[in-house]
Every structure is written in structure tokens, then in C-alpha cells.
Amino acid sequence: MQKRLLLDKHLLKITISRLCQHLIENHNTFNESVILGMQPRGIFLAERIKHELEQILKVDIPLGYLDTTFHRDDFRRRDQHLTPNKTKVPFVIEDKKVVLIDDVLFTGRTVRAALDAMTMFGRPSKVELLVLIDRMYSRHIPVEANYIGRKVNTLPSQRVLVELKEQGKKDNIWLMDETDTDE
């Protein structure tokens, strides 16, 4: 089994802190901005980002959870049905700057689905994408993140495993061969 550690607890903390500083540079006090975490795993990162931003800025930042299940282009093509997650967007995003957050950017298809799902809550003035890991050279559609924790060049036979304490695990991000079964 080949398993390579990309980020441990210490590096993850530094990476999230850096991402938050970059967000503050571009969004200042977040009075015109909101955060949307993409279900299922992007919500954990979004909660951490929100918490750290609120600690620094001393303001309440709107956070929502966005499920893309029914907006995916492969929804009806799968043999196994997808189980939807909860969408929780308790605010209107009309004319707001939206920071869309997910753990890993791979093909870009989930981001495309998220853009479709967002339209139910209004038309934002701007949408930015923040990802913890960008799997470079693997896009199926032209999507690029504005904020990136770490860029990783991966093979099609590899996957990125994100383990966060909110999931009951230790904070570790791994690059694994697809044949690895130890989780």
C-alpha cells in the first residue's frame, strides 16, 4: 500500500490560516460576502474557515450548506443511486459575493453542479472557489479555484483522502493509490 501524507494537523492549521488571510484581503469585513460549503465534505472545511474568520474579524459570517446531488450531470447515469445531503442556505445570495468551499477539486463537475444549485437562492454578484486540495491536470470542464490550500499532481489511479477531526478522525490529508483499501 502506498500512502503519502500531504498535510498533517500542523500543516493543515497553517494552510487554513493562510487561506483565511487571503480571503480577508479580498473580502475585508465580509459584510457583502457569504460562505457556502459543498456537501458532504466541504462543509467541514467551510465551518473551520468561518470560525477562524469570525475570530479574526469579530463579525458573524453567513454560512450555508449546498447539496449538488440533483444537479449533477451523472445523476441518472449511475447504477447506484446517490443519497442527497441537506441543503441549508438560510439567506439570499442575491448580489452577494459567494465563497464556495470544497475539500478537493478534481474534475470540476461538482463545482458546475454547485453553480446550478446556487441559482435557487438568488444571483450572486461574484462566485469564488476555495479548495483545500487542487488535483491539477484532471479537469473535465474548465473550472479553476481562486483559493488553493495545496496543488497536487495526481495520476488517475490515485485519490485524495481528506480526514478531518469533525469526521471523528485525526486531521490528515493523504494521497493514496486507488487500490488501497485501508481507511
Phi, psi and omega in degrees: 000127175255127183216120182242128180284121177269314180220131173259186183304314182294311180293327178295318178298316178296318181296315179296320178298316179296317179299319179296318178297321178295319177298318180297321177302322184266337184243358180051251185267002180064021180288342177243015186234152177225162178243134174237117175272134181274126178292146000267326190271339181292340181292328180293317177293319179298320178296320178294316179299312180302312182300313181293319178298318180294326177295321182282312188273341182059041176226161176270125181250125180297133180231132176231163177245131184241122177261135183251005189311308185277359178254359181287144180283350178251013185304313183268357183269347185278144174290321180262127181290141177281144176261119182289152174256177184277131170265129180221097178234088186276033179205164177267137181262006179307125179061017176263158170271123183254128172257109179271128186237132174218163183282314184228133172258120183240269183277337183095351183293324179292323178294318177300318178295323179295321178298320176294315182295327181296332185298341177291343185249010178121178180252110181289156176285333180201146175235129176238153182243129175242127177229148177285315180233129175252110176278095185295157173062029182231014184286142171261335177226157186284089178232137179223138179278145176276328182232125185231128175290309179204136175268135181226129175272117184238159173268157176302334181277003181249162174218161178255126178252117179258118177245121181237153182298333178293342178264007180083020181237177173278152178290104176210140173240125186242148166254122187231151170288144182299336180283349179292134180245353182278109178240000000 
